[in-house]
C-alpha cells in the first residue's frame, strides 16, 4: 500500500460524503463544505445559461423557485441508483462530482484527487457493470479512476479504528444497518467480507421529514395554503421540519416520557410533541401531496397512496432479508448502525428486539452488541479513508505484539502473579495452616502428653478432628482460592487491554476464567477432587508423621524402626525395648507397629514420645508442606494465564492479518 494520502467518497443516493486521511496515519477527517454539516446532498440543478448548482444550494434554489422560474430549471437527484441503466443519470452524476470539485477549489478546500489515492464506496451487491460505470463516472467527474471498496467495510473499519471492537470481533458475523436520508440498506459480513445485502430504496429520513411536515400542518390550520401561495413549502418541509425532526429525535433519545415543543419561524410550531403521538403518526403514515409532487418532479419513485407503518417497514425490511438470505440471527454477534436516520431510538429498539442484542453500553451473555458512533452519517466515508493506513498499521502491530509477548509475560504479568499468589498464600496459611494446627490439633496432642493413652487412640482422635473440621477447610479454600483467581483474571484482562490499547487495537473480549479441578468436573468444591484433597492430605500427612514418629520411638532400639529415630530403649524402659525387638523378629514390622500403637502409655511416656519440640517441628513441616502445595496449585494458574495470553496474541495476529486483506479493488 502506498504512503499517499487518501480521499474517500461515500457516493450516496441522497447525500455524498467526502473524507481525507494521511496514508501513514489512520486519522481521517470528514470534509465540511461550509455549512457546518458532514456531506453534501446528491443533487444537481441545471440552469439555462449558467453553471449547475449542486448540493443543498441546488435543492434550496429549486425548492424556493416559483412555478414560472422552475420552467427554466432541471433538478436531478437519486442518480446513483440508475447509473448502470441511464445515460442521463451518468451525466448528472459526473456533473455533480465535477461541480463539487470545482466548488471546493473556489473555497480553497484541499480536495485534489491527483496527488491522492481515491477510494469510492460501492454497494456490496453491485455487479460488474455498475462498478465499471461508477469508476468511469468518477473519472469524468475529475476524480480519476478510483479504487472501489464495499461500503459496509467502511463502517466496520471506522469502529475498528476507534477501538470499539477487536479485530477478532470484526471478523465474526456483523450486520451493517445503513439507514440514511433516502434508503435503508443491510449487509451481513463474515470474515470482514460482505456475504449478503438487501434493503428498501424508498425508506429513509425524508419520509420522517414529511411526517413532521404533516404534523406541523395539522397543528397550524391554513398554513398549507399560505406556504403554497408564498412558494415556501419546500423550504419548510426540507429544512425547518428536518430540524424539528432532529430536535425531537435527540429529545426522545434522552427521555421518551418528555413532552417537547419546537417553534418554526414564520410557521407557528409543533407544540406538546410526545413519543406516543409520534408512534401513532408513523404507524399510519401516507405521503403528503407536496412530497408526492416533489418526488415526481425529481424523477424519483412514486409513493403509494395508502397508509403504511414506517416502523413496520423497517422491521419487515430487516426480517425479510434475514429470511430470504437464510441468515440465522445467532450468527450475528455485532450490529453497526450507519446513516443519519439510525439516530432514531426506534431503530435500536427494533434491532434489539428482533436480534437479542445489547446496547453499546452493555453486552449480552453471548457478548453480542449493538454499536453506533456519535456521527453515524459519516462513518462509511471516514472508514473507507482509513483502509490503507489502518492495514499498514496492523502489519506493524502484528510484529510488535509478537516481539513484546515474552517481556509482557515476564515483566507485566509476572509481578501481578507473584503479588496475588503471596497474598493468597498468606491468607490460606493463616486460616488453614498454622492457625488450624494450633487451635484444632495441638490441644489433642497436649491432652495426650498430659493424660497418656495409646498412640492408636491419638491417631483416631486426630483423624476424627480432621474429618469434623473438613467444612472449615473447605470454606477457607472456597473463600480464598477463587478470590485470588478472580483477581488474577481481572488484572490479566486489564493488563492485556492496556497493552493492546497502547498499540491502538482492542483486546479480544474472550472470557478468561481460571477454574478449580472440581469446577471443571461440574460440581462444588469436593475433597474427592485431587486439587482440594491436597490440603487435607497435607494436614493428615504432617499429623500422621508425628504419630508415626512416636510409634517409631516406641519401637526403637532394633535398627528396624519404621522411621530411623535412634535407640530409645533406655528412655522408655530397656525391658520394653527387648520385648519389642524380639517381637519384630517373630511377628514382623507391621504387626509390631500395630501392637505398639495399641499399648496404653502413661503420661510420662506419652510426653517423651510427643515432645514440645516435636509439635513445633510438626507445625513448621505443615507450613512448608502447605506452601509447596499452594505453589504447585498457583503455578498451574500461572501457566494457564500465560497460555491464555499467548492464545489471545496468536489469534489477534491472525485477525489483523485477515483485516489487512480488506484491500480495495480496481
N, C-alpha and C positions, 0 to 999 in steps of 0.2 A: 504494500500500500504506500502510495507516495506521501510526502510530507506537505503537499499543497493544502491550503485551507479549503473548506468545503462550503458550498452553497446548496442547501436542500430546499426543495419545493414540494409542499403538500398541495397538489392541484385539486381542489375540492369542487364539488358540484355547486355549492352556494358561496363558498369562501375559499380563498387560497392563502396559504401561509408560507412565509419565507424565513429561513433560519441560516445563520452562519456559524462556523466552528473552525478553530485552528486545526490543522492536520495532525499536530502532535500534542494537542491538549484538549481533552474531552470536556470543553466548557462552552456549550452552544448559547447563542443569543437569538431571540426572535426579533425580526425586523419590524420596527414601528414606522409606518409611513406618515406620521404626523398627527394622527387623530387620537393617540393615546391607547389604541387598541391593537391587539395582535391580528395580523392578517388583513386581507382586503377582499371585499365581495367579488365573486367571479362574475362580473358583468361588464359589458362594453356597450357604449351608446354612440351610434353613428349620427353625425350631424352634417347637414348639407353645407359644403364649403368650409368645414372646419375639421380639425383633428378630432378623433374619437375621444370620448371620456371613458374612464374605467373606474371600477370600484364603487365606493359609496357616493362619490361625486356623480357618477353616471346614474345611479339609482335616484339620487336626490333631484337631479336635473329633469329626469323623465317623470318622476312622481309629481313634481310641482309644476310641470308644464301644463298649459291649457290644452283643451282638445284641439284647438287650431294649431298650436305650436307642435303638438305631437305628430301632426301630419308630416313634418319635416324631420322627424326623429325615427330612429330604428334601434330598439333596445334588444340586445341578445344576452340571454342568461342560460344556465343549465346546459352549456355546450359540451361539457366533459362527457356526459352520457352518450352523446351522438357522434363522438369523434370518428369512430371507425365507419359510420354509416352516412355521414352528411358532409359534403364539401363546405357548406355554409358554416357548419359547426366548427370545422377545422380552421376555416378562415377567421372566424370570430375568436377562437382560442388563441391563434397566433397573433392576431391584432391585440388581444388583451395582454398577452405576455410582453409584446413589443412596447405597448404603451406604459406598462408598469416599469419596464426597464428605462424607458425614456424619462418617465416622471421621477424615478429615483436619481437619475443623473442631474435633472434640474434642481432637485432638493439636495444635491451633493451627498446622497446616501451611497455608501460603498457596496454596491450590489453587482459589481462587474464579474461576469462569468468567465472571461477569458483567462484569468490567472487563478481560477479555482477549479476544483473537481466539482462538477454539477451532478447532483442526485435528484431524481424525480420519484416521488412515491407513485405507486401504481396499485390499483385494486388487485388483490391476490387471485381473484377469479378471472382476471383479464386474459384474453387469448393472445396469440402471437400477433394477430393483425392489429389489435388495439395497442399493444406495446410498441409495435413499429410505428404506428400512426402518432402516438404520443411523442416519441423521440423526434420524429420529423417535424411535428408541430412546434416542439421546443426549439428546434434548430431554426425554423422560420421566424420564431419569436425573438431570436437573438441570443439564445442560451446554449448554442452548440448542440451536439448530440449527447444527451445526458446518459449516465448510467441509471438503471432503474432498480428500485428496492420496493419490495412488497410493503404497503402502508402499515399493516399491523406490526411489522417488525420495529417500526419507529417507536410505537408506544411501549413495546417491550424493552427496547434499548434505553429509552428515557428512564424508566423506573429502575432498570439495572444500574444505570449510572448514578442515580440518586441514592442508591443503597437501600431502596425499598424492598428489593428481592435479591436473593442469591442467584448465582449462575445456575446452580442446580435447580432452583425453582423455575427459572426462565425456560428450562428445557422440559419441564413437565407439561401437563395438559393445561393450556392457557386459552381463555376466551377473551377476545378483544371486542368490546362493545363500543362502537364509534357512532354516537348519537349526536349528529350535528344540526346545522340550521336547516338543511334540506332533505337529508336522508338518514336512515338508521341502518347501519351495517354491522354484521357479526362475522368474526373469523375465529376458527379454532386452530390453535397451533400445538404441535408436539415436536420436541427436539429443536425448538426455535423456528420451525418451518410451517407455513400455512398448510393445513390438511383439508379444511372445508371452509366455505364462506357463503353467506346469504344476506338478504336484507330487504328493506322496503324503500323504494326510490321516492316515495311521497311523504313519509313520516319523518318530520323534522321540526325544528324550532319555530319555523314560520307559521305552522298551524296553531301553536300556542300564542304567537303574536296575535293571530286572528281571534283566538278565544278572548283575549283581553280587550281587543278592539270591540267585539260584540258586548262584552261586559260593560265597557265604557258607554256604548250607545244605549244600552238598557238603563243605565243609571242616569243618563242625561237625555231625556226626550227632546227630539227636534235637532239633536246635534248632527245626525247623519245628513239631513238636508242642508244644514249650514256648511258642513265640510264639503259637500258636493258643489255647492254654489261658490265656495272660496277656492276650490281646487286643491284643498289641503288634506284630503282623505289619505293620500299616500303617505304624507309626512307623519300624520298622526298614527296611522296603522303600523308603519315600518320603523318609526323612531320612538315616539312617545309611548306607544303601547309595548314596544320591546323593552323600554326602560322600566315600565310598570311591571312587566313580567319578571324581569331580572330582580327587581326590588322585592317582589312578592316571594320569589324562589329563595332568595337569601334569608328573608324573614322566616319562612316556614322551615328552612334548614335549622334555624336556631330553636324555634318553638312553634309547633303546629297548632297549639291551642291559642295562639295570639291572634288578635284582630287588628288588621293594619289598614291604613288608607294611603292613597297616592294622589297628589294633586298634579294635574296635567295642565300646564299654562295655556289659557285660552280655550280649554275644553272642559272645564269643571274638574272632574276627577272620578276616581273609583273609591268610594268610602266603605269602611267596615268589611273589608275582604277577609274571608275565612277559608281555611283549608277544606272544610266540608262543602262550601259553595263552589270552590274551585273543582273539587272532585265531581260534584254534581254536573257542572257545566262540561267538564272534559269527558264525562261518561256518555253525554248525548250531544256531541258537537257536530255541527254541519258548517261548511264554509259560508262565509258571508258573500253577498253579491259582489262586494268590492274585490275579495280575494279571487273569486272565480273569474271576474273580468280581467284582473291583472295577470293571472296565470295564463289565460288565453292570449293576451296581448304579448306576453313574453315567449309564447310558443311552448309553454310547459304543459304538463299533464292536466287534463280537465278533472276537477274533483267531482266525486259523486254527490248527488243531490241529497241522498238520505243521510240520516244521522248515524254517526259512528262513535264508538267508545275509544278515545285516544289511548287510554291506559290499557284497554283490552288489545288494541292494535300492537302496542309494544310487547305485551305479554305473548300474544299469539305469534308475532314475528320471531321471538326467541324460541318458543316451544316448537313451532312448526319446523324450524331449521334443525333443531336437535333431533326431532323425529325423522325427518326426511334424510338427514345425513347419518342417522344411526349412531349418534353420539350419546353415550351413557353419561349422565351428569356427574357420576362419581369419577369419571376421567378428568373432570375439570377441577384442578387444585387452586387455580388463581383466575380471577376476573379483573381485567383492567378496563376502566372507563375512560373513553376519549370523546372529544366533541363537547361543545358548549352546553348542549341540552342534557348531557349526563349529570349536570349540576342539580337537576330536579330531584328532590328527595324520593319521589315515587320510583325512579329508575333503580336505585339501590334497594328499595323495598321489594320490588318485583324480582330482581335477580336473587336477592337473599332468600325470598320465599320459595322460588322455584328450584334453586340450586343448593340451598342449605349452606350459604356462605356467611362468614363473619364479616363485620366491617373492618376498615383499615386499622382500627384501634385494638382489635382483638382477633383471636384465631379460634376456629372450631377445634374439636377434639382431633380431627384429622389434619389440622394445620391448613385448611382451605380458607382463602381470604379474598376480600374484595378491595381493590385499590383504585384511588382516583387522585390525581395531582391537584394542586391548587390552581393550575391553568390547563385544564383538560383539552381545551381547544387547540393548544399549541404543541401538545406532546408529540404528535406524529412528526411534524417538520423538525422539531428540535432533536428527536430521537434519530431521524434519518441523518441529520447533520453530524451526529455523534459517531456514526458507524466506523469510518476509517480510523479516527483517533482512539476509539474505545477498543477496537480489535488489536491495534498496535499496543495499547497499554496492557491488555490482558496477556499478551505474549510475554511482556516484561514481568508481570505479576506472577505468572507461572514459574518463571526461573527464580524469582526471589523467594517465593514460598518454599520451593524445593531446597534452596541453599540455606534458608534460615531455620528449617524444621529442627535439625539437631540442637541448635542453640536454644530454640524456643522450649524444647522438651527439657533441656538441662537447666537453663537459667530462668525460664519463665515458669514452667510447671514444677520444677524441682523444689524450689523453696516453698511453694504452696503446699505441695505434698508433704514435705518434711514438717512444716508447721502444723498442719492438720493432724498428721499422724502422732506427733508429740503430744498434742492436746488430748486426743482420744486415749492414747496410752496412759496418760496421767490420770484421767477420769476412771478408766476401767481398772487400772491397778489399784487405785484408791478404794473403789467400791467393791470390786470383785476379788482383788488380790489380798494385799496385806490387811486391810481393814476387816475383810471377811474372815481371814485366818484368826485375827486377834479376838474378834467378837464371838465367832461361832465355833471354832475348832480348838483354840488354845484352852478355853475353860474345861473341855473334856480331858485334855492332856494334864492340866493342873489337878483335876479331880483324881485321875489315875495315879499321879505321883503321891497324892495325899492319902488316898483311901486304899490303894492297891487294887488287885484284881487280875484277871487273866488278860494276856495280850489279845486273845481271840475276842473277848468281850469289848476291849478297847477298839479293835478294828471294826466290830459290828456297830458299835455306837457311833463311830466316826462316819461309817458308810450311811447309817440311818440319818445322821445330821446332814450329810451332803445331799441325800435324796430329799429331805424335808426342806432344805434351803434352795433346791433347784429353781423354784419360781423366782426367787430373788436374783439368782444368777441370770436367768433369762430376762428379767425386767431390766437389769443393768445393761445387758447386751443390746436388747431391743431399743433402749433409750440412747445409748452412747454410740454404738457402731453405725446405725443408719444416719445418725447426726453427722458424723464425720464424712460419710459417703455423700450425703446430700450437699454438704459444704464443699466437698471436692468437686462434685458435679457442677455446682453453680459457679465456683471460682474458675474452673476449667472452661466453662462456657463463656464467661466474661473475658477471660484472658484471650481465648481464641477469637472472640468477636472483636476485641481491640486490636489484635494482631492483624486480622483480615482488614479491619477498617483503616488501619494505617496504610494499607495498600489500595484503598479506595474500593474494596469489594465487601460484600456482606457475607458473613459466615453462614453456611447452610443451617437451616433450622432443625436439623435432625435431633431427635430427643436423645440425650445422654442419660443413661440410668444404670448405675452400678448396683448389682444385686447380690444378696447373700445366697449361698447354695440352696438354703431352704426355700427362699423365694422363687428361685429358678425351678424348683420342684413343684411349685404351685401351692405351697402351704405356708403356715405361720412358722415362726422360729421353732425349731424342734431339736431336742437333744439327740434324736436319732440321726440327725444330719451331721456329717463329719465336721463341717465348719464350726457349728455350735457345740458339739460334743467335745471339741478340743479343750474348751475351758474346764469342763467337768473332769476330763481326763487329766489335765494338768494338776488340778486340786487333789484328785484322788491319787494320782501318782506320787505327789510330794508327801501326802499323809501316809500312803501305803509304804513309802520308803522309810518313813520314820518308824512305823511299827515293825517293818521287816528288819530294820537295823537293830531294834530291841530284841527280836527273836534271834538274830544272829549273835548278839552279845550273850543271850541266854544259852545258846548252843556252842559258844566259842570254846577254844582250847584244843580242838582236834585237828585243826588245819583244814577242815572240810566245811566250815561255816558257810551259810548262804551268802553272806557279804563279808569280805575279809575285814574283820574288826580287831584281830589280835586275841590272844587267850585272855579270858576273864574269869577263869575258874576260881582264882583267889578272891575275886570281888563278890561272887555270888555263892561261894562255897565249893571247896575242892571236891567234896563228895558228889555234889550235883553234877559237876563238870565231868567226873569219871563215869558216872552212870549214863549221862547223855552221850558221852563218847562211845561207850560200849553199845548203846542202842543204835548209834549211827552205823556201826559195823553190822549189827544183826538186822536192823529194820530198814535201813536206807534213809536218805536225807529228807524226802518229802514227808514220810510218816513221822519222823522225829520232829520235823518242823511243826506239824500239826499238834503233836503231843505236847511240845514245849509251849505253844500258844495257849493250850488249854490249862496249863498249870496255874492255880491261884497263887498270886505273888503278894507278899506283904508290902506295905508302903515303902519300907527301906529298900527293897529290891527294885520296886517299880521306879523309885526315884533315881536309882542307878541306871536303869535302862532308858528312861525318858528324862534326859537331863535338860537343864536350862539352856545349856549350850546347844544341845540337840534341837530344841524347839526354835531357837534363834536361827540356827542353820537351816531348819526346815522353812522358816519364813523367808530367808534370803533365797533359798532354792526355788520357792514358789514365785518370788518376784522375777527371778531370772527366767524360769520356765514360762511364765506368763508373757514376759517381754518377747521371748523367742516366738511364742505362738502368735502374738499380735503382729510382730514384724513380718511373719510369713503371710498372715492374712492381709495386712495392709500392702505388702509387696505385690500381692495379686491384684489389688485395686489399682495400684500404680501402673502395673503392666497393662491392665485393661484400659486405663485412661490414655496411656501413650498409644496403644493400638487404635483407640477411637480417634485420636487427633491425627494419627498417620492416615487413617482411612478418610477422614474429612479432607485432608490436604490432597490426597490422591484423587478423590472424587472431584474436588474443586478444580484441580488442574485439568482433569478430563473435561469438565463442564466448560471451563474457559477456552479450551481448545475447540470445542464444538461451537461456542459463541463466535470464536474467531473465524468460523466457516461461513458466517452470515454475510457474505460479500455481495456487493451489487453486481448486476448483470448488465452487459452491454446490449 
